[in-house]
Amino acid sequence: MIELSIIIPHLNDVVRLRRCLDALAAQVSAAVETIVVDNGSDMDLGPVARDFPWAFFLSTAERGAGPARNKGVEAAKGQRLAFLDCDCVPSSGWVARILSMSGTDQVVGGCVGTFDEGHSSFSSAQLFERVFAFDNARYIADLGFSVTANLVTTRAVFDKVGPFRTGLPEDVDWCTRARIEGFRISYDPELVVQHPTREDWRALCRKYRRVEEERFAFRDEGPIIWLIRAFLTGLSPLRDTMKVMKSSRLSGTGERLRCLIALYRLRLRRMRWMIQFLFRFRRRPARS
């Protein structure tokens, strides 16, 4: 009997997918199924499927991680569902931790740590991500959502909430709908995966521009409040400077200075994007 279905969306990231599956290999059993849903990759996944015969490989024509996760849920046989990104490395006890959860654990987000991929000299983007990426404990406690890189729920909850939707911040949207349905979202610090830091400034900007576009589409406030949020984003580095200076994930004055430069540069750029979105799409009403 399948107790747990692990669902992994994938797009053109075979090296990291292999690393993810390697980390799961010693943890899977007859009670656990792993479903990889490819999202239109140019790469041949045949060799990966042969090397990991215990994993099921599916594909979906609809682009986006959300549709890939939905496809995986459709095929899943487990009563508990775990969503894991293909570039994440689950800890050695990740599966056991999920299987030990009680029936009252409705939606659980875990810890998402970061690691740098094989460089002796780290970029400012990597330093920034060490400090600020994936603060899932705060997201759950203060914002009411968990990232989908390390999210566990049940089939019954998912069926009640419905599938992931595209064109929105899917983790925020899905968790918001779960809370509206009355389900509790909790944080488990022992449910740990590691995510690689983004290696360059361009990749970091792509991530946060997409985030702001999705937030704008999902917003429930009018233009004045959005404009205020934009200016607060530009001022937020003043609040977070001490977080950089005290971070144990940075070494020495040089790394702290480079991280601070990235912090101020990125937050000011996000403020500019937010203002641009407001005036570019000024006819678009707030979400009802």
Order of alpha helices (4+ residues) and beta strands (2+ residues): beta-alpha-beta-alpha-beta-alpha-beta-beta-alpha-beta-alpha-beta-alpha-alpha-beta-alpha-alpha-alpha
